[in-house]
Amino acid sequence: MANQQRSRAVLRSVEPGNSAMCAHCGAPVKFVARAQKKQVIANVYVKGSWDRVEHFHDECYPEAGEPYGPVGE
């Protein structure tokens, strides 16, 4: 059987110009120069095929119940 892709979450820096909205709280995931904020990005697969990317504030992901499993690097 072929290796099916599964949804997973990773922690990344918020980059300048980021225009993503948090999938949990709905607020923008904004770059702040002095804060060096992090975000959780999840590649979401449906039936083994890539469907979308979801962004979360790093503090919102646990509040959302870690819908795509533990955060990886």
C-alpha positions as CSV (number, residue, x, y, z in Angstrom):
1,M,0.0,0.0,0.0
2,A,1.3,3.5,-0.8
3,N,2.4,5.8,2.0
4,Q,-0.6,7.9,2.7
5,Q,0.0,11.5,3.8
6,R,-1.5,12.5,7.1
7,S,-2.2,15.9,8.6
8,R,0.6,17.2,10.8
9,A,1.5,20.4,12.6
10,V,4.9,22.2,12.9
11,L,6.1,25.2,14.8
12,R,7.5,28.1,12.7
13,S,8.5,31.7,13.1
14,V,5.9,34.3,12.0
15,E,7.5,36.0,8.9
16,P,7.0,39.6,7.9
17,G,4.1,40.0,5.5
18,N,2.3,37.0,6.9
19,S,-1.5,37.4,6.2
20,A,-2.8,34.2,7.7
21,M,-5.7,34.0,10.1
22,C,-5.7,31.7,13.1
23,A,-8.0,28.7,12.5
24,H,-8.9,28.7,16.2
25,C,-9.6,32.3,17.2
26,G,-9.9,33.9,13.8
27,A,-7.5,36.8,14.5
28,P,-4.5,37.5,12.2
29,V,-1.3,35.7,12.9
30,K,0.9,38.9,12.7
31,F,4.6,39.5,12.6
32,V,5.9,41.6,15.5
33,A,9.6,42.5,15.1
34,R,10.5,42.6,18.8
35,A,8.4,39.7,19.9
36,Q,9.8,36.9,17.6
37,K,6.4,35.2,17.7
38,K,5.8,31.6,16.6
39,Q,2.9,30.0,14.8
40,V,1.7,26.5,14.3
41,I,1.2,25.6,10.7
42,A,-0.7,22.4,9.8
43,N,-0.8,20.7,6.4
44,V,-4.2,19.2,6.3
45,Y,-4.8,16.0,4.2
46,V,-8.2,14.6,3.4
47,K,-8.3,10.9,2.3
48,G,-4.6,11.0,1.8
49,S,-4.5,14.0,-0.4
50,W,-3.4,17.5,0.5
51,D,-6.4,19.8,1.1
52,R,-5.2,23.0,2.8
53,V,-2.9,24.7,5.3
54,E,-4.2,26.0,8.6
55,H,-2.4,28.5,10.8
56,F,-2.7,28.9,14.6
57,H,-1.1,31.3,17.1
58,D,1.3,29.1,19.1
59,E,-0.9,29.6,22.2
60,C,-4.2,28.8,20.3
61,Y,-3.1,25.4,19.1
62,P,-3.3,23.7,22.5
63,E,-6.5,25.5,23.2
64,A,-7.9,24.0,20.0
65,G,-7.1,20.5,21.4
66,E,-4.1,20.0,19.0
67,P,-6.4,18.9,16.2
68,Y,-3.4,17.7,14.0
69,G,-1.5,16.0,16.8
70,P,1.6,17.1,18.7
71,V,3.7,19.9,17.2
72,G,6.8,18.8,15.4
73,E,9.8,20.8,14.3
